[in-house]
Amino acid sequence: MRAIDLFSGCGGLSLGFQNAGFEIISAYENWDKAIEIYKKNFEHPIYEYDLSNVEDYNVFIKQNPDIIIGGPPCQDYSSAGKRKEEANANLTTDYANIIANVKPKYFLMENVDQIKKYDVYKRAVNIFKEAGYGLTSRILDASLCGVPQKRKRFFLFGELGGKDNAFLPFIEDKISKEPMTPRMYFGDSLGLEHYYRHPRNYNRRGVFSIDEPAPTVRGVNRPVPDGYKGHPRDTEDPRKVRALTTIERSYLQTFPKDFIFEGSKTNLEQMIGNAVPVKLAEFVANAIDQYVSSQGNVVEYKRKNNTHEVIHDQMDMFEVIGN
């Protein structure tokens, strides 16, 4: 399917969808440093564009996308931000307005897991529903989707003329029961057993083992400071470990080793921390591909657990389209 990536950043979502066989026809981003990195790694065009001020939706309509994907900036309501609905939060409704005016058959919106608590999400959902989209939402733990990192992200999938929650079983069916760890993903190639990840405050641990899912990669990366004296849950003496390098942190985000990152450390850390993990994007893209390919065959989907109960949502039983 032909896809447009909005708020693309350095390209985590684009690369995951590309790996799953989607044709990314264009990308849009307003941060020049991220655009520079994107251009080094993709052949399709990326445009510097302020998506909060779209005057002509024909910019997107004329490209005839099958799906629009994107993660509107989320700092204003992320756990790492101020938890306030300020300027960036409006980009979520800007994204919804683009979808409502362009009307691709499908869309995917990615964001932080807290977004459903905020009015901006409700406004966006109203825009999507008024435009005729059936919606499926799911918070995914990246460590259960092929990423060696316990990072929770929110995804909203929309289908023009579709049914609410019809896509959910295709996501549920592929979620792993065992979380991915750095050792499972990298083997011993990192050359370390433990590492430091700077906590938000010293009441939290800072040292982790490669035999547990990594904590969320954020836009801040610091060496072990003198002020950090250790935590009861640290897996090693902090004096014996180091912080991961910028490139190693990109590996935790499942960017491949041949992905080109060039520029200042501060900018790279921020764009890597903001990115959608590539394998998480690929996981969702594969589920979308299977959902689209399987339409036409109605099945009764059941949970793969001991009771084999039919999945229910909050209102009614699923009768879904599947293979």
Secondary structure, DSSP 8 states (H G I E B T S, - for coil): -EEEEES-TTSHHHHHHHHTT-EEEEEEES-HHHHHHHHHH-SS-EEE--TTS-S-THHHHTT--SEEEE----GGGSTTS-----TTTHHHHHHHHHHHHH--SEEEEEEEGGGGGSHHHHHHHHHHHHTTEEEEEEEEEGGGTT-SB--EEEEEEEEET--TTTTHHHHHTT--SS---HHHHHTTTT--SEEE---SSTTS--EEETTS-B----S------TT----TT-SS-GGG--B--HHHHHHHTT--TTS---S-HHHHHHHHHHS--HHHHHHHHHHHHHHHHHTT-EE--B-SSSS--B-B-SSSB--EE--
